[in-house]
Amino acid sequence: MRYLLFALALMAAEAQADAELQFSLHQDGVGRVTQDSWPGQYLLLTVGYLSCPDVCPTTLWDMASAMKILGQRAEHITPIFISIDPHRDTPANIARYAGYFDPKMKGLAGDMNQTKAVATALKATFGYSVEGRPVYPPLPDHYEVYHSAYVYLYDPQHRLLDVFGYGTGGDELARRIAQYLP
């Protein structure tokens, strides 16, 4: 299974190696932010949603663990959690949630168009379903969210450096990120 996840992550990285990251979202207390809002920083991003029962908290824990392991070198990194559930998540609640894992972690949210645009830029996938069947906006009151579960590392010039598959773990994430840091 690990090899399959690695192969998928590698394919995603290769497919996007020449594309520069671009997004426009909202950060609580700040307002509109883009990829340029953290100049000189490596961006460590993932997508998910606030009420995710397992994948998102595990991924955010791994990101936070990697930041802790990297110690002073983590000063060069801004970890970012981007909501793909704009119907339920707000900039305030996604920021609060991300901050539980690491105070430096940014939680960002946007409207559906902004969410689709950032997912496209990352080559991430997401969608909604009810009883296993896809549903589309306008969404019903009760729906499930599904999404890809990669962590993306971008350099300060917004070029993709690496893609990490779900379950990489904090130790391995830190080891692989460290090779890119000054």
Helices and strands as residue ranges (DSSP letters): H 2-16, E 24-27, E 31-34, G 35-37, E 42-48, H 55-70, G 71-76, E 77-83, H 91-101, E 106-109, H 112-122, E 126-130, E 133-135, E 144-147, E 151-154, E 160-164, H 170-178
